[in-house]
Each structure stands twice: as C-alpha cells, then as structure tokens.
C-alpha cells in the first residue's frame, strides 16, 4: 500500500470537508450568490476521494 499517497488523500479529504462546511455555513446565512454549483462540485470530489481511500484501505498490501 502506498501510505504516502493515502496520507495525501486524507489531507485532501480534510481540506474538501472544511471547504464544504464553510460553503454550507455561508448558505445557512442566506448568501444569495452561493448557488453556483460549488457545493455539488465539492460533494462530488469528496465522494471520489472517499471512494479512492476505501479502495486503498481495502486492497491487499503489496
């Protein structure tokens, strides 16, 4: 398993989660200009990172 790559994915996941939290918080405060597709894009990318982490964590070491 490529632990270095996996740790980069963990960091990327944390970064995307933080951005999504900020995006969602801004939406809660009624920012009208927020509905530009950014939330969907962040969720999609986050899902891709989660899937890749799952694959790496459950693949045989080697």
NUSEGU-941037 format. One record per residue (C-alpha): residue number from 1; residue in one letter; chain; x negated, y, z negated. Coordinates in Angstrom, 2 decimals. Example, Ala and Ser with C-alpha at 12.3 -4.5 7.8 and 13.67 -1.06 7.14 Angstrom:
SITE    nr   rest   kette         u         v         w
SITE     1      A       A    -12.30     -4.50     -7.80
SITE     2      S       A    -13.67     -1.06     -7.14
//
This chain:
SITE    nr   rest   kette         u         v         w
SITE     1      X       A      0.00      0.00      0.00
SITE     2      X       A     -1.24      3.46      0.85
SITE     3      X       A     -0.98      5.14     -2.56
SITE     4      X       A     -2.32      8.46     -1.32
SITE     5      X       A      0.44      8.69      1.29
SITE     6      X       A      3.04      7.58     -1.24
SITE     7      X       A      1.97     10.31     -3.66
SITE     8      X       A      2.24     12.88     -0.87
SITE     9      X       A      5.77     11.64     -0.22
SITE    10      X       A      6.60     12.01     -3.93
SITE    11      X       A      5.32     15.59     -3.80
SITE    12      X       A      7.29     16.30     -0.62
SITE    13      X       A     10.42     14.82     -2.23
SITE    14      X       A     10.00     17.09     -5.28
SITE    15      X       A      9.47     20.10     -3.03
SITE    16      X       A     12.59     19.35     -0.98
SITE    17      X       A     14.66     18.71     -4.11
SITE    18      X       A     13.56     22.07     -5.54
SITE    19      X       A     14.43     23.87     -2.31
SITE    20      X       A     17.83     22.18     -2.19
SITE    21      X       A     18.54     23.12     -5.81
SITE    22      X       A     17.69     26.73     -5.06
SITE    23      X       A     19.82     26.64     -1.92
SITE    24      X       A     22.78     25.15     -3.82
SITE    25      X       A     22.38     27.69     -6.64
SITE    26      X       A     22.46     30.56     -4.16
SITE    27      X       A     25.60     29.06     -2.64
SITE    28      X       A     27.25     28.97     -6.09
SITE    29      X       A     26.72     32.71     -6.44
SITE    30      X       A     28.60     33.38     -3.22
SITE    31      X       A     25.77     34.36     -0.90
SITE    32      X       A     27.71     34.72      2.37
SITE    33      X       A     24.67     34.31      4.64
SITE    34      X       A     23.76     30.93      3.18
SITE    35      X       A     25.85     28.71      5.51
SITE    36      X       A     23.25     28.46      8.23
SITE    37      X       A     22.74     24.68      8.25
SITE    38      X       A     19.78     24.81      5.90
SITE    39      X       A     21.49     22.66      3.25
SITE    40      X       A     22.29     19.94      5.76
SITE    41      X       A     18.75     20.05      7.12
SITE    42      X       A     17.26     19.77      3.62
SITE    43      X       A     19.56     16.88      2.73
SITE    44      X       A     18.70     15.05      5.95
SITE    45      X       A     14.94     15.47      5.44
SITE    46      X       A     15.27     14.45      1.79
SITE    47      X       A     17.13     11.31      2.84
SITE    48      X       A     14.37     10.47      5.31
SITE    49      X       A     11.71     10.90      2.60
SITE    50      X       A     13.71      8.76      0.15
SITE    51      X       A     14.03      6.01      2.80
SITE    52      X       A     10.31      6.10      3.56
SITE    53      X       A      9.44      5.91     -0.14
SITE    54      X       A     11.79      2.96     -0.56
SITE    55      X       A     10.13      1.14      2.32
SITE    56      X       A      6.65      1.74      0.95
SITE    57      X       A      7.56      0.79     -2.60
SITE    58      X       A      9.16     -2.47     -1.49
SITE    59      X       A      6.65     -3.52      1.13
SITE    60      X       A      4.11     -6.21      0.31
SITE    61      X       A      0.75     -4.83     -0.84
SITE    62      X       A     -1.90     -5.24      1.69
//
